[in-house]
Amino acid sequence: MQSPASARATGGFALALLLTTVMIELFVVGFASVGFEEVADASPFGRPGTAIASAVIAGVALLGTAVAWRGSHGVVRTLAALAVFVAVGVVAMMAVFFIAAGGTPIILAVLLVLVAVSMGMIGRAVLQSPSVRARR
């Protein structure tokens, strides 16, 4: 049986892997939107909007990971989970636009689907994280 400390360390490692996946894939999407006209045209936000949206979504993923790892009070945890799940919806919408465009953006749609799944797992971890009071 695992001790609570080792279980928390395993959860932290899994969260770090999910966050790393999200960050790398969002960087690729943001970079591709700036560098390739076809990708910028397929995006619902245009060239600068896709790069900005990718950065904001990465920040939300980072916030959600921090809340899931460290734990928080109920209201903060709920707001963080809400932000993560709203970001999942935005990522899914971007993926649908890239699929509808066809061609090269379909590759980025696959990445965005993986981002949505990873962020959904981060959101689930946020909801399941212990409150600060429960740890004490």
C-alpha positions as CSV (number, residue, x, y, z in Angstrom):
1,M,0.0,0.0,0.0
2,Q,1.3,3.5,-0.8
3,S,1.8,6.1,1.8
4,P,0.0,9.4,1.4
5,A,3.3,11.1,0.5
6,S,4.2,8.7,-2.2
7,A,0.7,8.9,-3.6
8,R,0.9,12.7,-3.7
9,A,4.3,12.5,-5.5
10,T,2.9,10.2,-8.1
11,G,0.0,12.5,-8.7
12,G,2.4,15.4,-8.9
13,F,4.4,13.6,-11.5
14,A,1.3,12.8,-13.6
15,L,0.2,16.4,-13.4
16,A,3.7,17.5,-14.5
17,L,3.5,15.2,-17.5
18,L,0.0,16.4,-18.5
19,L,1.1,20.1,-18.1
20,T,4.3,19.4,-20.2
21,T,2.2,17.9,-22.9
22,V,-0.3,20.8,-22.9
23,M,2.5,23.4,-23.0
24,I,4.5,21.8,-25.9
25,E,1.4,21.2,-28.0
26,L,0.0,24.7,-27.4
27,F,3.4,26.2,-28.3
28,V,3.4,24.3,-31.6
29,V,-0.2,25.5,-32.4
30,G,0.7,29.1,-31.5
31,F,3.9,29.0,-33.5
32,A,2.2,27.4,-36.5
33,S,-0.5,30.1,-36.5
34,V,2.1,32.8,-36.6
35,G,4.3,31.1,-39.2
36,F,1.8,29.5,-41.6
37,E,-1.0,31.4,-43.5
38,E,-3.1,28.2,-43.9
39,V,-3.2,27.7,-40.2
40,A,-4.0,31.3,-39.4
41,D,-6.9,31.2,-41.9
42,A,-8.3,28.0,-40.4
43,S,-8.3,29.4,-36.9
44,P,-11.4,31.1,-35.5
45,F,-9.2,33.8,-33.9
46,G,-6.9,34.7,-36.8
47,R,-3.1,34.9,-36.7
48,P,-2.5,37.0,-33.5
49,G,-5.6,35.7,-31.7
50,T,-4.6,32.1,-32.0
51,A,-1.1,32.8,-30.5
52,I,-2.7,34.8,-27.7
53,A,-5.4,32.1,-27.1
54,S,-2.7,29.5,-26.9
55,A,-0.8,31.5,-24.3
56,V,-3.9,32.2,-22.2
57,I,-4.9,28.5,-22.4
58,A,-1.4,27.5,-21.3
59,G,-1.6,29.9,-18.4
60,V,-5.0,28.4,-17.4
61,A,-3.5,24.9,-17.5
62,L,-0.6,26.0,-15.3
63,L,-3.0,27.6,-12.8
64,G,-5.1,24.4,-12.8
65,T,-2.1,22.2,-12.3
66,A,-0.9,24.4,-9.4
67,V,-4.3,24.2,-7.7
68,A,-4.5,20.5,-8.2
69,W,-1.1,19.9,-6.9
70,R,-1.1,22.2,-3.9
71,G,-4.8,22.0,-3.0
72,S,-7.0,25.0,-2.3
73,H,-10.2,26.2,-0.6
74,G,-13.5,25.1,-2.2
75,V,-14.2,28.4,-4.0
76,V,-10.8,28.7,-5.5
77,R,-10.8,25.1,-6.6
78,T,-14.2,25.5,-8.2
79,L,-13.2,28.6,-10.1
80,A,-10.0,27.0,-11.2
81,A,-11.8,23.9,-12.5
82,L,-14.4,26.1,-14.2
83,A,-11.5,28.1,-16.0
84,V,-9.9,24.8,-17.0
85,F,-13.1,23.4,-18.5
86,V,-13.9,26.6,-20.3
87,A,-10.4,26.4,-21.8
88,V,-11.1,22.8,-22.8
89,G,-14.2,24.1,-24.7
90,V,-12.2,26.7,-26.5
91,V,-9.5,24.2,-27.5
92,A,-12.2,21.8,-28.8
93,M,-13.7,24.6,-30.8
94,M,-10.3,25.4,-32.3
95,A,-9.9,21.7,-33.2
96,V,-13.3,21.6,-34.9
97,F,-12.3,24.7,-37.0
98,F,-9.0,23.1,-38.0
99,I,-10.8,19.8,-39.0
100,A,-13.3,21.8,-41.0
101,A,-10.6,23.6,-42.8
102,G,-8.9,20.4,-44.0
103,G,-5.4,20.1,-45.3
104,T,-2.4,20.8,-43.1
105,P,-4.4,22.2,-40.1
106,I,-5.8,18.7,-39.5
107,I,-2.5,17.8,-37.9
108,L,-2.9,20.6,-35.5
109,A,-6.4,19.5,-34.8
110,V,-5.0,16.2,-33.6
111,L,-2.7,18.1,-31.2
112,L,-5.6,20.2,-30.0
113,V,-7.7,17.1,-29.3
114,L,-4.8,15.8,-27.2
115,V,-4.6,19.1,-25.4
116,A,-8.3,19.0,-24.6
117,V,-8.0,15.5,-23.2
118,S,-5.0,16.4,-21.1
119,M,-6.6,19.6,-19.8
120,G,-9.8,17.6,-19.0
121,M,-7.6,15.4,-16.9
122,I,-6.1,18.4,-15.2
123,G,-9.6,19.7,-14.5
124,R,-10.6,16.4,-13.0
125,A,-7.5,16.5,-10.8
126,V,-8.5,20.0,-9.7
127,L,-11.9,18.9,-8.6
128,Q,-10.5,15.9,-6.7
129,S,-7.7,17.8,-5.0
130,P,-7.9,17.9,-1.2
131,S,-8.8,21.2,0.4
132,V,-6.2,23.0,2.4
133,R,-8.1,22.4,5.6
134,A,-8.4,18.7,5.0
135,R,-4.6,18.4,4.8
136,R,-4.0,19.9,8.2
